[in-house]
Structure formats: C-alpha cells, structure tokens
Amino acid sequence: MTVDRTGLACHEVPGAFDTGAAAYDRLVGANPGYHEHLRLSARRMRLPGGGRGLRLLDAGCGTGASTAALLAAAPHAEIVAFDASTEMLAQARRKSWPPTVHFVHSRAEELAGSGISGPFDGIFAAYLIRNLADPDGQLRALRALLKPGGTFAAHEYSVRDSLAARLVWHAVCWSIIIPAGRVATGDATLYRHLWRSVLAFDGAARFRQRLAGAGFTAVHSETMTGWQRGVVHTFLATNPGEPA
Ligand SMILES: C[S@@+](CC[C@H](N)C(=O)[O-])C[C@H]1O[C@@H](n2cnc3c(N)ncnc32)[C@H](O)[C@@H]1O
C-alpha cells in the first residue's frame, strides 16, 4: 500500500484499518478529547427524547467509539452501525451493547446490498467522509436514507482553511500520531494516510458547500476545544426531504 500526497487509495483504507484494529482503541484512548469530542458531536445532533422511537445510523463505526457516543446522546434509539473493515467491526462487536445496537459489515457504497435501508432519523459519520472515493455521491446517498427533517452530522478533521490548524496538525502527526502508531502496530501506513488525507481534505467552508450541493439544508459547523480547536469539526445538516 502506497501513501501518496492525498493518502492511501480509498479502496485500500478499510484494509489498512484491519491492520491497525487491535491497537486502535489504545491509540485513540491516549488522544485527549477523542471520546469526549465524539460525544459532543453526537449531542450537537440534538436528538430528541433520548432517542426514544428514533432509528440512527453510525456510518463507518470502526471499533464502536462513535457508536458509543451516539448511544450516550440517544440511549433509547435503535442504532445500526456499519463499517467495511472486518477487524475494526470485530473489535466493536466484542464490546457490550444493548440489544438496540446492530453492527453490519458493509462498505458505504454497498449499503442496500448489505441490507441497510432507511429511513433513519439521524446519521452520524465520524472520520468517514474523507476516506470515500465519491464523497458527493455518498453524501447524496446518505441523505436519501434520512427522513425529511432528519439530521446528518459529520465529525471530521478539516485544516485547509487555517494555517494555524495545519501547523498544529503537522506537529501532532509527526510528534505523536505517526511514531505512536508505528510503535503500537509496527507499521505507520495508516497513520501516514491519516496525516496526508486530512491535509488533502476539504476546508470547512468547502465541506459545508459540498453538503449543500448534496441537497442538505441548515448546513453549519462547530469546532472543538483543546488542540483540536479549528482542527476537528462537527458539520451539521438537515435533509429537507426534496430530491437532490
Ligand atoms: C478513523 S475510523 C473511525 C471509526 C469511528 N467512527 C470512530 O469515530 O472511532 C474510520 C473508519 O471508516 C471505515 N471506512 C473507510 N472507508 C470505508 C468505506 N468505504 N465504507 C465503510 N467504512 C469505511 C474504516 O474501516 C474505519 O473503521
């Protein structure tokens, strides 16, 4: 697998996560704010009634960190969580979940074939969209799975709009993420992909435009606290229920 200026080829990303799966929770657990920020993004979806009667989708759930955040924001909801990495999903399934949480092995591009169908009241995509070959097409496809008025939230790194954010990102990657990833897994490919793919990803303004272009309304974003201020964002959008 070759990491070029934009990272790995998109079809190689789930395989790279297979390699990194066993160490994933340990590494993100050492990242101050990782889980807290996922929970903040899930709360920003403002899901009513603790999620009672709601059906939610966690797109690219990985080892279940984002699923746990969604569950904390909406403990009464039914949650379908999918990921294309067998090993990441195996880590997620090993954890203890209420019977309302269901994990499905699927690529984002093949949801219907994997038996995942809407409508959903909310969709959470944490660190997924940056890894997709056709983000516009996938955003439209995810919107089509939402009920009219349903909420989409992408929790994502975006540093293009800010020199300060890019400098922080280079510093964090080369002082911590890449060396720690290499030590934990013996292979820095996934972490070099993370570094490059974040640099290549949309700035926040461009990603908000992308969401609007996919037919979402009420598009806005909010950032985090700590070193992730201006680096990690929650992008929020609503499905107005009209064709894209
Ligand atoms: C950085 S992890 C994030 C996992 C989880 N959402 C979290 O917040 O910890 C990104 C996940 O996206 C998954 N992924 C990447 N491309 C995908 C695709 N095309 N379809 C489904 N999952 C994909 C990877 O396998 C990986 O588990």
The ligand as an SDF file (V2000), in Angstrom:
LIG
                    3D

 27 29  0  0  0  0  0  0  0  0999 V2000
  -10.9350    6.6640   11.6810 C   0  0  0  0  0  0  0  0  0  0  0  0
  -12.0290    5.2960   11.6770 S   0  0  0  0  0  0  0  0  0  0  0  0
  -13.3530    5.9840   12.6080 C   0  0  0  0  0  0  0  0  0  0  0  0
  -14.1280    4.9610   13.3420 C   0  0  0  0  0  0  0  0  0  0  0  0
  -15.2030    5.5060   14.2690 C   0  0  0  0  0  0  0  0  0  0  0  0
  -16.2160    6.2200   13.5210 N   0  0  0  0  0  0  0  0  0  0  0  0
  -14.5960    6.4180   15.3220 C   0  0  0  0  0  0  0  0  0  0  0  0
  -15.0330    7.5610   15.3880 O   0  0  0  0  0  0  0  0  0  0  0  0
  -13.7200    6.0000   16.0660 O   0  0  0  0  0  0  0  0  0  0  0  0
  -12.6760    5.3090   10.0160 C   0  0  0  0  0  0  0  0  0  0  0  0
  -13.4720    4.0390    9.6900 C   0  0  0  0  0  0  0  0  0  0  0  0
  -14.0550    4.1920    8.3870 O   0  0  0  0  0  0  0  0  0  0  0  0
  -14.0480    2.9190    7.7830 C   0  0  0  0  0  0  0  0  0  0  0  0
  -14.1650    3.0810    6.3320 N   0  0  0  0  0  0  0  0  0  0  0  0
  -13.2900    3.6500    5.4770 C   0  0  0  0  0  0  0  0  0  0  0  0
  -13.7660    3.6010    4.2220 N   0  0  0  0  0  0  0  0  0  0  0  0
  -14.9790    2.9970    4.2940 C   0  0  0  0  0  0  0  0  0  0  0  0
  -15.9670    2.6760    3.3390 C   0  0  0  0  0  0  0  0  0  0  0  0
  -15.8080    2.9480    2.0400 N   0  0  0  0  0  0  0  0  0  0  0  0
  -17.1030    2.0820    3.7680 N   0  0  0  0  0  0  0  0  0  0  0  0
  -17.2820    1.7990    5.0970 C   0  0  0  0  0  0  0  0  0  0  0  0
  -16.3690    2.0640    6.0340 N   0  0  0  0  0  0  0  0  0  0  0  0
  -15.2300    2.6590    5.6480 C   0  0  0  0  0  0  0  0  0  0  0  0
  -12.7280    2.3040    8.1940 C   0  0  0  0  0  0  0  0  0  0  0  0
  -12.7480    0.9040    8.0470 O   0  0  0  0  0  0  0  0  0  0  0  0
  -12.6130    2.7860    9.6390 C   0  0  0  0  0  0  0  0  0  0  0  0
  -13.0940    1.8380   10.5480 O   0  0  0  0  0  0  0  0  0  0  0  0
  1  2  1  0
  2  3  1  0
  2 10  1  0
  3  4  1  0
  4  5  1  0
  5  6  1  0
  5  7  1  0
  7  8  2  0
  7  9  1  0
 10 11  1  0
 11 12  1  0
 11 26  1  0
 12 13  1  0
 13 14  1  0
 13 24  1  0
 14 15  1  0
 14 23  1  0
 15 16  2  0
 16 17  1  0
 17 18  1  0
 17 23  2  0
 18 19  1  0
 18 20  2  0
 20 21  1  0
 21 22  2  0
 22 23  1  0
 24 25  1  0
 24 26  1  0
 26 27  1  0
M  CHG  2   2   1   9  -1
M  END
$$$$
